[in-house]
Amino acid sequence: MTTPTGLFIPDDREMSADDAITTATKLLLIRADEQPRLRHIANYLRNETSSVYVPRGARQEYRWLIQRAKLNILPLVVTAVAQGLYVDGYRPIKSDKDAASWATWQANKMDARQHGLHRAVLKYGVAYVLVMPGKPAPVITPKSPRRMTAFYSDPIDDEWPMYAIEEVVENVAPGKRRRVISLIDDYARYTLIAKLPGKGRLSLDSVEVHDLGVCPVVRYLNGDDLDGDENIRGEVEPLIEMQDQINVTTFNLLMSQSYSAHRQRWATGMSVPLDEKGVPIEPFNSAVNRLFVAEDPETKFGEFGATPLDPYINSREATIRHMASVSQTPPYYLLGSMVNMSAEALAAAESGLQRKIAERKSSFGESHEQTLRLTAHASGDSTGWADTSSQVVWRDTEARSLAATADALGKLAMMLDVPPQELWQMIPGVTQQDVVRWKDAAKKLAAQLAAQQPQPGAAGQQPGTGPGANPAIPAPTPVNNMVAGQSAPVPKTTANANGAAK
């Protein structure tokens, strides 16, 4: 068989059906070990867990309060980081145009799908991207670790995995489902199926040859760790115990405001009347506009003090602040309270989050670049496959004042001679498409202005009389200076008595 790069590889690289089934079965057993942890994290993010103790024989009202004693902060921690991550381009070094692989990225709608990929990495600590050859462009598919697992010979130093396995359940008919396993190696993707319910024996259904020479799966990590996969953690798992504390405190708050936040009244020194069956009768018909009155002068009335709710609220806020400190999330993101803050104070409050986002951009960016190199390889672009210098471009999502940013960029252009066009991409909210459109408009404007300038040796013009020929007559301002933001001087004219301009 001939590969896209022209190399001949014998066809015996394809695994037999028995080898594919045996390999997939072994990898599924290893993969099963991590699934309980991932399900636990997913349940917390869906707010489907409760850490409140339920005693045996608890009343329905008690259980009703437990169901509502959930104040889930964990999704906000993930969202705060995810909303600062947006890949906006992929450019070779010393170029302001995107590489050819960027067209494949956009053809796969990765402008939108990248957010799901980033959130999966932040939630679970790891996620994957599968790249397969396709027409008219290679197919890029982000994968959650709950569906796919990659296996490396050396999980720390290896760039490409040995195998990757994906496990899904498909609906094939009303009321009928099947288990579909995809085993991927450096030569092909083997699709195996098994009947449900239960885990029946796998059978080989199809083989899709990609012949890329590497297992076409890219791993995304929430943070590199030289100790191996066992130390890979997302943003959620270290905060689960603090989330349990918040839930318990919220339950105690609900119990207090339901049973002891209202003042309880009592009476002593009086006999309670009984009905015909000897059951005590409530002696008072309580209402907001009625008084308790007793005929016996020995009767005394009083009330129990209400349980204050402030300690519970303060305790919960203290736990949330601790969670914000551990996760490097600004506290006002989680508490929803924000006082008037200066721009400097706001920047200081978000400095930890911005450093965290910068670290994630470094980690995710390398994986994105690996993915885009792989798409070039899958499309037969050997130059793009060998290119290790191109870098992804991240959109600037940091909150800044537009007026202050414009003033700072203007000073960079005027005082440090930075080309204005190179600063356009630093304007908050401006996308790469906006920058490209602006540059095209600037080029058209420059061409129009150049066409309007008189040219030396034009018809009706004597040699040596063109612009700049006489040192006493200044030449017109260059067009590139006008594009850079400088205005050309307007020549002053006067009129004589006959109205002719001088």
QUILIN-V110914 format. One record per residue. N is the residue number from 0. SS is DSSP state (~ for helix, > for strand, _ for the rest). D_CENTER is the distance of its C-alpha to the mean C-alpha in Angstrom with 2 decimals. Layout:
# QUILIN-V110914
n->N ss->SS d_center->D_CENTER
n->N ss->SS d_center->D_CENTER
This chain:
# QUILIN-V110914
n->0 ss->_ d_center->41.05
n->1 ss->> d_center->39.90
n->2 ss->_ d_center->36.26
n->3 ss->_ d_center->34.52
n->4 ss->_ d_center->35.50
n->5 ss->_ d_center->39.14
n->6 ss->_ d_center->39.48
n->7 ss->> d_center->41.61
n->8 ss->_ d_center->40.36
n->9 ss->_ d_center->42.54
n->10 ss->~ d_center->41.48
n->11 ss->~ d_center->42.03
n->12 ss->~ d_center->38.43
n->13 ss->_ d_center->37.59
n->14 ss->_ d_center->37.67
n->15 ss->_ d_center->40.20
n->16 ss->~ d_center->39.33
n->17 ss->~ d_center->40.51
n->18 ss->~ d_center->38.51
n->19 ss->~ d_center->35.29
n->20 ss->~ d_center->35.96
n->21 ss->~ d_center->36.89
n->22 ss->~ d_center->33.86
n->23 ss->~ d_center->31.44
n->24 ss->~ d_center->33.25
n->25 ss->~ d_center->33.00
n->26 ss->~ d_center->29.29
n->27 ss->~ d_center->28.61
n->28 ss->~ d_center->30.52
n->29 ss->~ d_center->28.42
n->30 ss->~ d_center->25.16
n->31 ss->~ d_center->26.48
n->32 ss->~ d_center->26.49
n->33 ss->~ d_center->22.72
n->34 ss->~ d_center->22.18
n->35 ss->~ d_center->23.52
n->36 ss->~ d_center->21.04
n->37 ss->~ d_center->18.06
n->38 ss->~ d_center->19.76
n->39 ss->~ d_center->20.32
n->40 ss->~ d_center->16.67
n->41 ss->~ d_center->15.91
n->42 ss->~ d_center->18.94
n->43 ss->~ d_center->17.88
n->44 ss->~ d_center->14.58
n->45 ss->_ d_center->16.86
n->46 ss->_ d_center->19.38
n->47 ss->_ d_center->22.01
n->48 ss->_ d_center->23.49
n->49 ss->_ d_center->26.07
n->50 ss->_ d_center->27.50
n->51 ss->_ d_center->30.61
n->52 ss->_ d_center->33.92
n->53 ss->_ d_center->35.93
n->54 ss->_ d_center->39.67
n->55 ss->_ d_center->41.96
n->56 ss->_ d_center->43.59
n->57 ss->_ d_center->41.04
n->58 ss->_ d_center->41.81
n->59 ss->~ d_center->39.74
n->60 ss->~ d_center->39.01
n->61 ss->~ d_center->37.59
n->62 ss->~ d_center->35.26
n->63 ss->~ d_center->34.28
n->64 ss->~ d_center->33.17
n->65 ss->~ d_center->31.17
n->66 ss->~ d_center->29.13
n->67 ss->~ d_center->28.23
n->68 ss->_ d_center->27.75
n->69 ss->_ d_center->23.96
n->70 ss->_ d_center->21.79
n->71 ss->_ d_center->18.33
n->72 ss->_ d_center->16.23
n->73 ss->~ d_center->13.77
n->74 ss->~ d_center->11.18
n->75 ss->~ d_center->11.28
n->76 ss->~ d_center->10.67
n->77 ss->~ d_center->7.34
n->78 ss->~ d_center->6.49
n->79 ss->~ d_center->8.18
n->80 ss->~ d_center->6.18
n->81 ss->~ d_center->2.54
n->82 ss->_ d_center->5.30
n->83 ss->_ d_center->6.96
n->84 ss->_ d_center->5.58
n->85 ss->_ d_center->7.65
n->86 ss->> d_center->10.47
n->87 ss->> d_center->13.62
n->88 ss->> d_center->16.44
n->89 ss->> d_center->18.25
n->90 ss->> d_center->21.57
n->91 ss->_ d_center->24.57
n->92 ss->_ d_center->26.08
n->93 ss->_ d_center->28.38
n->94 ss->_ d_center->27.21
n->95 ss->_ d_center->25.48
n->96 ss->_ d_center->25.04
n->97 ss->> d_center->22.38
n->98 ss->_ d_center->23.58
n->99 ss->_ d_center->24.80
n->100 ss->~ d_center->21.93
n->101 ss->~ d_center->19.61
n->102 ss->~ d_center->21.68
n->103 ss->~ d_center->20.81
n->104 ss->~ d_center->17.05
n->105 ss->~ d_center->17.64
n->106 ss->~ d_center->20.25
n->107 ss->_ d_center->17.81
n->108 ss->_ d_center->15.56
n->109 ss->~ d_center->12.67
n->110 ss->~ d_center->11.86
n->111 ss->~ d_center->10.51
n->112 ss->~ d_center->10.01
n->113 ss->~ d_center->7.61
n->114 ss->~ d_center->4.73
n->115 ss->~ d_center->6.68
n->116 ss->~ d_center->7.22
n->117 ss->~ d_center->4.21
n->118 ss->~ d_center->4.45
n->119 ss->~ d_center->8.02
n->120 ss->~ d_center->8.38
n->121 ss->~ d_center->7.33
n->122 ss->~ d_center->9.60
n->123 ss->~ d_center->12.37
n->124 ss->_ d_center->12.41
n->125 ss->> d_center->12.91
n->126 ss->> d_center->12.24
n->127 ss->> d_center->14.34
n->128 ss->> d_center->15.07
n->129 ss->> d_center->18.60
n->130 ss->> d_center->20.54
n->131 ss->> d_center->23.94
n->132 ss->_ d_center->26.60
n->133 ss->_ d_center->27.06
n->134 ss->_ d_center->28.76
n->135 ss->_ d_center->28.35
n->136 ss->_ d_center->25.26
n->137 ss->_ d_center->23.70
n->138 ss->> d_center->21.30
n->139 ss->> d_center->17.72
n->140 ss->> d_center->16.34
n->141 ss->> d_center->13.12
n->142 ss->> d_center->14.36
n->143 ss->> d_center->13.46
n->144 ss->_ d_center->15.72
n->145 ss->_ d_center->17.51
n->146 ss->_ d_center->18.84
n->147 ss->> d_center->19.26
n->148 ss->> d_center->20.52
n->149 ss->> d_center->21.63
n->150 ss->> d_center->24.78
n->151 ss->_ d_center->25.77
n->152 ss->_ d_center->29.22
n->153 ss->_ d_center->27.85
n->154 ss->_ d_center->24.21
n->155 ss->_ d_center->24.15
n->156 ss->_ d_center->25.83
n->157 ss->_ d_center->25.60
n->158 ss->_ d_center->23.38
n->159 ss->_ d_center->23.93
n->160 ss->_ d_center->24.49
n->161 ss->_ d_center->27.89
n->162 ss->> d_center->26.77
n->163 ss->> d_center->23.82
n->164 ss->> d_center->24.41
n->165 ss->> d_center->22.72
n->166 ss->> d_center->24.07
n->167 ss->> d_center->23.85
n->168 ss->> d_center->26.32
n->169 ss->> d_center->27.60
n->170 ss->> d_center->29.86
n->171 ss->> d_center->32.90
n->172 ss->> d_center->35.24
n->173 ss->_ d_center->35.67
n->174 ss->_ d_center->35.65
n->175 ss->> d_center->35.22
n->176 ss->> d_center->32.27
n->177 ss->> d_center->31.97
n->178 ss->> d_center->29.91
n->179 ss->> d_center->28.57
n->180 ss->> d_center->27.91
n->181 ss->> d_center->26.78
n->182 ss->> d_center->28.00
n->183 ss->> d_center->26.94
n->184 ss->_ d_center->28.80
n->185 ss->_ d_center->29.63
n->186 ss->_ d_center->31.94
n->187 ss->> d_center->30.96
n->188 ss->> d_center->28.97
n->189 ss->> d_center->31.24
n->190 ss->> d_center->30.70
n->191 ss->> d_center->32.46
n->192 ss->> d_center->33.06
n->193 ss->> d_center->34.57
n->194 ss->> d_center->35.89
n->195 ss->_ d_center->34.63
n->196 ss->_ d_center->35.37
n->197 ss->_ d_center->35.67
n->198 ss->_ d_center->34.71
n->199 ss->_ d_center->37.41
n->200 ss->_ d_center->38.26
n->201 ss->_ d_center->36.00
n->202 ss->> d_center->37.53
n->203 ss->> d_center->36.51
n->204 ss->> d_center->35.65
n->205 ss->> d_center->34.70
n->206 ss->> d_center->33.92
n->207 ss->> d_center->31.74
n->208 ss->> d_center->32.58
n->209 ss->_ d_center->30.08
n->210 ss->_ d_center->32.18
n->211 ss->_ d_center->29.58
n->212 ss->_ d_center->31.01
n->213 ss->_ d_center->27.76
n->214 ss->_ d_center->25.73
n->215 ss->_ d_center->23.05
n->216 ss->> d_center->20.05
n->217 ss->> d_center->17.48
n->218 ss->> d_center->15.91
n->219 ss->> d_center->12.55
n->220 ss->> d_center->13.01
n->221 ss->_ d_center->11.20
n->222 ss->_ d_center->14.36
n->223 ss->_ d_center->17.65
n->224 ss->_ d_center->20.55
n->225 ss->_ d_center->24.07
n->226 ss->_ d_center->25.24
n->227 ss->_ d_center->23.70
n->228 ss->~ d_center->21.52
n->229 ss->~ d_center->23.01
n->230 ss->~ d_center->21.24
n->231 ss->_ d_center->17.67
n->232 ss->_ d_center->15.82
n->233 ss->_ d_center->12.36
n->234 ss->_ d_center->11.59
n->235 ss->_ d_center->13.49
n->236 ss->~ d_center->16.72
n->237 ss->~ d_center->18.25
n->238 ss->~ d_center->18.01
n->239 ss->~ d_center->19.67
n->240 ss->~ d_center->23.15
n->241 ss->~ d_center->22.40
n->242 ss->~ d_center->20.95
n->243 ss->~ d_center->24.30
n->244 ss->~ d_center->26.19
n->245 ss->~ d_center->24.59
n->246 ss->~ d_center->25.57
n->247 ss->~ d_center->29.08
n->248 ss->~ d_center->29.61
n->249 ss->~ d_center->28.55
n->250 ss->~ d_center->31.05
n->251 ss->~ d_center->33.77
n->252 ss->~ d_center->33.15
n->253 ss->~ d_center->33.57
n->254 ss->~ d_center->36.66
n->255 ss->~ d_center->38.20
n->256 ss->~ d_center->37.76
n->257 ss->~ d_center->39.08
n->258 ss->~ d_center->42.11
n->259 ss->_ d_center->43.07
n->260 ss->_ d_center->41.65
n->261 ss->_ d_center->44.62
n->262 ss->_ d_center->48.05
n->263 ss->> d_center->50.35
n->264 ss->> d_center->54.11
n->265 ss->> d_center->57.01
n->266 ss->> d_center->60.80
n->267 ss->> d_center->63.64
n->268 ss->_ d_center->67.42
n->269 ss->_ d_center->67.66
n->270 ss->_ d_center->68.48
n->271 ss->_ d_center->66.05
n->272 ss->_ d_center->67.81
n->273 ss->> d_center->67.63
n->274 ss->_ d_center->67.74
n->275 ss->_ d_center->70.23
n->276 ss->_ d_center->68.22
n->277 ss->_ d_center->67.88
n->278 ss->_ d_center->64.23
n->279 ss->> d_center->63.42
n->280 ss->_ d_center->62.91
n->281 ss->_ d_center->60.42
n->282 ss->_ d_center->62.86
n->283 ss->_ d_center->60.70
n->284 ss->_ d_center->59.00
n->285 ss->_ d_center->56.08
n->286 ss->_ d_center->54.82
n->287 ss->_ d_center->53.62
n->288 ss->_ d_center->57.03
n->289 ss->_ d_center->59.29
n->290 ss->_ d_center->60.82
n->291 ss->_ d_center->61.74
n->292 ss->_ d_center->65.54
n->293 ss->_ d_center->67.85
n->294 ss->_ d_center->71.66
n->295 ss->_ d_center->72.04
n->296 ss->_ d_center->72.07
n->297 ss->_ d_center->70.68
n->298 ss->_ d_center->67.40
n->299 ss->> d_center->64.46
n->300 ss->> d_center->61.03
n->301 ss->> d_center->57.82
n->302 ss->> d_center->54.05
n->303 ss->> d_center->51.30
n->304 ss->_ d_center->48.71
n->305 ss->_ d_center->45.21
n->306 ss->_ d_center->42.36
n->307 ss->_ d_center->40.20
n->308 ss->_ d_center->36.52
n->309 ss->~ d_center->35.42
n->310 ss->~ d_center->35.30
n->311 ss->~ d_center->32.81
n->312 ss->~ d_center->30.58
n->313 ss->~ d_center->30.87
n->314 ss->~ d_center->30.16
n->315 ss->~ d_center->26.96
n->316 ss->~ d_center->25.79
n->317 ss->~ d_center->26.78
n->318 ss->~ d_center->24.64
n->319 ss->~ d_center->21.59
n->320 ss->~ d_center->22.38
n->321 ss->~ d_center->22.73
n->322 ss->~ d_center->19.33
n->323 ss->~ d_center->17.90
n->324 ss->~ d_center->19.95
n->325 ss->~ d_center->18.93
n->326 ss->~ d_center->15.15
n->327 ss->_ d_center->15.65
n->328 ss->_ d_center->14.43
n->329 ss->_ d_center->16.89
n->330 ss->~ d_center->19.31
n->331 ss->~ d_center->19.54
n->332 ss->~ d_center->15.92
n->333 ss->~ d_center->17.19
n->334 ss->~ d_center->20.84
n->335 ss->_ d_center->20.62
n->336 ss->_ d_center->23.56
n->337 ss->_ d_center->23.81
n->338 ss->_ d_center->27.12
n->339 ss->_ d_center->28.14
n->340 ss->_ d_center->26.58
n->341 ss->_ d_center->27.48
n->342 ss->~ d_center->25.13
n->343 ss->~ d_center->25.90
n->344 ss->~ d_center->25.28
n->345 ss->~ d_center->21.92
n->346 ss->~ d_center->20.91
n->347 ss->~ d_center->22.32
n->348 ss->~ d_center->20.46
n->349 ss->_ d_center->17.04
n->350 ss->~ d_center->18.22
n->351 ss->~ d_center->16.96
n->352 ss->~ d_center->13.36
n->353 ss->~ d_center->13.65
n->354 ss->~ d_center->15.27
n->355 ss->~ d_center->12.60
n->356 ss->~ d_center->9.92
n->357 ss->~ d_center->12.80
n->358 ss->~ d_center->13.35
n->359 ss->~ d_center->9.97
n->360 ss->~ d_center->10.55
n->361 ss->~ d_center->13.94
n->362 ss->~ d_center->13.16
n->363 ss->~ d_center->10.58
n->364 ss->~ d_center->12.83
n->365 ss->~ d_center->15.85
n->366 ss->~ d_center->14.57
n->367 ss->~ d_center->13.64
n->368 ss->~ d_center->17.14
n->369 ss->~ d_center->18.68
n->370 ss->~ d_center->17.35
n->371 ss->~ d_center->18.78
n->372 ss->~ d_center->21.98
n->373 ss->~ d_center->22.29
n->374 ss->~ d_center->22.07
n->375 ss->~ d_center->24.85
n->376 ss->~ d_center->26.85
n->377 ss->~ d_center->26.50
n->378 ss->_ d_center->27.82
n->379 ss->_ d_center->30.71
n->380 ss->_ d_center->29.65
n->381 ss->~ d_center->31.11
n->382 ss->~ d_center->30.46
n->383 ss->~ d_center->26.71
n->384 ss->~ d_center->26.77
n->385 ss->~ d_center->28.72
n->386 ss->_ d_center->26.65
n->387 ss->_ d_center->24.89
n->388 ss->_ d_center->24.79
n->389 ss->_ d_center->22.36
n->390 ss->> d_center->19.01
n->391 ss->> d_center->15.72
n->392 ss->> d_center->15.38
n->393 ss->> d_center->12.35
n->394 ss->_ d_center->12.59
n->395 ss->_ d_center->13.85
n->396 ss->_ d_center->11.94
n->397 ss->_ d_center->14.11
n->398 ss->_ d_center->16.42
n->399 ss->_ d_center->19.91
n->400 ss->_ d_center->23.18
n->401 ss->~ d_center->23.89
n->402 ss->~ d_center->27.57
n->403 ss->~ d_center->27.10
n->404 ss->~ d_center->24.82
n->405 ss->~ d_center->27.38
n->406 ss->~ d_center->30.16
n->407 ss->~ d_center->28.59
n->408 ss->~ d_center->27.96
n->409 ss->~ d_center->31.50
n->410 ss->~ d_center->32.91
n->411 ss->~ d_center->31.18
n->412 ss->~ d_center->32.82
n->413 ss->~ d_center->36.20
n->414 ss->~ d_center->36.69
n->415 ss->_ d_center->35.00
n->416 ss->_ d_center->35.66
n->417 ss->_ d_center->32.05
n->418 ss->_ d_center->32.08
n->419 ss->~ d_center->30.65
n->420 ss->~ d_center->28.91
n->421 ss->~ d_center->26.84
n->422 ss->~ d_center->25.59
n->423 ss->~ d_center->24.44
n->424 ss->~ d_center->20.94
n->425 ss->~ d_center->20.63
n->426 ss->_ d_center->21.25
n->427 ss->_ d_center->18.40
n->428 ss->_ d_center->17.08
n->429 ss->_ d_center->18.92
n->430 ss->_ d_center->17.42
n->431 ss->~ d_center->18.91
n->432 ss->~ d_center->20.92
n->433 ss->~ d_center->22.40
n->434 ss->~ d_center->23.50
n->435 ss->~ d_center->25.11
n->436 ss->~ d_center->26.88
n->437 ss->~ d_center->28.17
n->438 ss->~ d_center->29.49
n->439 ss->~ d_center->31.26
n->440 ss->~ d_center->32.79
n->441 ss->~ d_center->33.93
n->442 ss->~ d_center->35.59
n->443 ss->~ d_center->37.39
n->444 ss->~ d_center->38.60
n->445 ss->~ d_center->39.84
n->446 ss->~ d_center->41.70
n->447 ss->~ d_center->43.34
n->448 ss->~ d_center->44.50
n->449 ss->~ d_center->45.80
n->450 ss->~ d_center->47.78
n->451 ss->~ d_center->49.41
n->452 ss->_ d_center->50.70
n->453 ss->_ d_center->54.35
n->454 ss->_ d_center->54.79
n->455 ss->_ d_center->57.67
n->456 ss->_ d_center->60.58
n->457 ss->_ d_center->59.70
n->458 ss->_ d_center->62.61
n->459 ss->_ d_center->64.93
n->460 ss->_ d_center->63.69
n->461 ss->_ d_center->66.00
n->462 ss->_ d_center->64.84
n->463 ss->_ d_center->64.00
n->464 ss->_ d_center->63.29
n->465 ss->_ d_center->59.52
n->466 ss->_ d_center->56.84
n->467 ss->_ d_center->57.10
n->468 ss->_ d_center->60.54
n->469 ss->_ d_center->62.26
n->470 ss->_ d_center->60.91
n->471 ss->_ d_center->61.92
n->472 ss->_ d_center->59.60
n->473 ss->_ d_center->55.89
n->474 ss->_ d_center->53.75
n->475 ss->_ d_center->50.95
n->476 ss->_ d_center->47.59
n->477 ss->_ d_center->45.46
n->478 ss->~ d_center->42.92
n->479 ss->~ d_center->40.04
n->480 ss->~ d_center->40.71
n->481 ss->~ d_center->40.50
n->482 ss->~ d_center->37.13
n->483 ss->_ d_center->35.95
n->484 ss->_ d_center->36.78
n->485 ss->_ d_center->40.52
n->486 ss->_ d_center->43.13
n->487 ss->_ d_center->46.31
n->488 ss->_ d_center->49.49
n->489 ss->_ d_center->51.41
n->490 ss->_ d_center->55.09
n->491 ss->_ d_center->57.60
n->492 ss->_ d_center->60.41
n->493 ss->_ d_center->63.66
n->494 ss->> d_center->66.11
n->495 ss->_ d_center->69.87
n->496 ss->_ d_center->72.47
n->497 ss->_ d_center->72.16
n->498 ss->_ d_center->68.41
n->499 ss->_ d_center->67.55
n->500 ss->> d_center->64.63
n->501 ss->_ d_center->65.40
